[in-house]
Amino acid sequence: MVKQVKSARPAVQDSDRLKAVRETVVDIIADIRERGDVAVREYSERFDKWSPESFRLDQEQIARIVETVPAQAISDIKTVQERVRTFARHQRASLTDFEVETEPGVFLGQKNIPVGSAGAYVPGGRYPLVASAHMTVVTAKVAGVERVTACTPPIHGEIPAATVAALHLAGADEIFLLGGTQAVAAMAVGTETIRKVDMLAGPGNAYVAEAKRQLFGEVGIDLFAGPTETLIIADEHADPFVIAVDLLSQAEHGPDSPAVLITTSESVARRVIELVEEILVDMPTADFAGVAWKEHGEVLVVEDLDAAYALADQYASEHVQILTDNPREALETMRNYGALFLGEGTCVSYGDKVIGTNHTLPTRGAANYTGGLWVGKYLKTVTYQEVTDQDASAALGRLCGRAARVEFFEGHARSGDVRAHKFAGEELPWAPASL
């Protein structure tokens, strides 16, 4: 039994707004395909009031920009990037190439090949998401991507120096001060000055997300992302103050960010609601966090932790934080989440900013079928085959002939027949008389 102590506003899909976003993105992509750099510049002027001589930063410009970033910020960026790099290296090491001889003379193999190029989008807007540079570029470079093109927008006409520094230190090969749909489209289709990439990665607003959706197939993408989501599972021993702070830490991402508490204690539930309201009074980002909590915040009370885990799996939330006596129980029990944060010593903000795992994670139920951005997203797992034993090839040829004819694929069958003929002397009744 689930008791709803606080409910979210019923979800109403704004079809008119979504339609407008979709149509705008269609037009921008088509225009950039046709007019290239000229269209890119027009959209940058229109949306960002930004039209420099060149959108690409050269090495001298990058060096000057990096010099303006405080030494402590540079040191912190390097520290965080090394953590992301270390974890990504462990991920890469877990993916091995192999070759096996499945039967005498039949060799099957697997290779993990990095994509040739990737486009990393790091949004600006209200918040310069410096950490997204680590997540997209460092991970791509550890995977072995040869060329990483990075785009980030100016913020109110100013260069986001810390973001540029992070992109440079992460290993971006090209950095463009360019934002929005025009940046994503330019990287995906290519222009006179922006080379086409093989895949796109990184978060963004509704227009960026829609652009990635429309371009998927023409290029690869990391995943479809929506508003940040957080869900906390708490027992009766959890600290309501910690819960309240952590819920609001994610609600400040935007007014449409769901923040959910599932707890086995009604007293914890009610105290969390009280504390959230008290904290919001003087929270600098209350204009986002407060709306998100009011419109999308939920508090639910369940009978026991088994019920909590089961309910959380139904949400398939981007972030799931476990504040219980035995948090690792969730690691064994749950299956639908973008990332788990176990125990009071851990918080989602660590994952967002500093701990080393990737913060680009599935939202809107996508955790039911995918994980987040990782080294493997930048790799193509491909296979190869070689048959060196003639008897094995002849046997496969006979089998292929029978299997293909069941499906009425005569051409496939004949490829098998030829091997059976060549290596085992089988007759070819369909062969041309000239042979």
DAJOUR-V465406 format. One record per helix or strand. SS is the DSSP state (h for helix, s for strand). FROM is the first residue (numbers start at 1). TO is the last residue. Records with the same first field share a line. If there is no record, write none. Layout:
BEGIN
SS=FROM-TO  FROM-TO
END
This chain:
BEGIN
s=2-6  56-56  98-103  106-114  117-122  147-152  155-155  158-158  174-177  199-201  216-216  219-221  230-234  259-263  297-302  319-323  339-342  379-387
h=15-35  37-48  59-67  71-93  130-143  161-170  180-189  206-215  240-251  266-280  286-296  305-315  328-333  348-353  366-368  375-378  390-406  410-424
END
